[in-house]
Amino acid sequence: MKDSKTCCGCGEQFQPPRKFPEATRCRECYETAKRRLESVKSVALHRWPDTLAAFGINRDLLTPKHGPCPGCGGTDRFRFDNENGRGTWICGQGGGDEIAGDGFALLAHCKGIGNSEAFMLVQRYENPETVVHQAASGLPVYTALI
């Protein structure tokens, strides 16, 4: 195949769509990953305060009242409105440029990681059966679900 790539999900060769030539997954693996994302989103729904606190985010800051941002500090720039149980939030960042998002984005903001890493952390937290075994260090080793 001309311009074919190897899927990072299954290892098979695939032709990326013209509209998305940087695709890294074949259509089947992409659809599977998309279903898993929706599954994790639905499991995390209405559980964001507990989930975020489990990752060390101060539960006292997870309030709709303005206060310090758990990710970048400040004194009165952050609020956690948790609309529809999705963990939504807004941070003014002091420069007038607001950032906002859902619980995954808040975890990424607070931990300095990407959204995909935040998704994987939440997936592992919400689905502890993904722990395969304990490493010699005593830390859990997880399966790669996506």
PyMOL commands that set and color helices and strands:
alter all, ss='L'
color gray80, all
select helices_A, chain A and resi 27-44+48-54+59-61+83-85+103-111+115-126+128-130
alter helices_A, ss='H'
color red, helices_A
select strands_A, chain A and resi 5-6+13-14+67-69+73-80+89-91+99-101+131-134+140-142
alter strands_A, ss='S'
color yellow, strands_A
deselect
rebuild
show_as cartoon
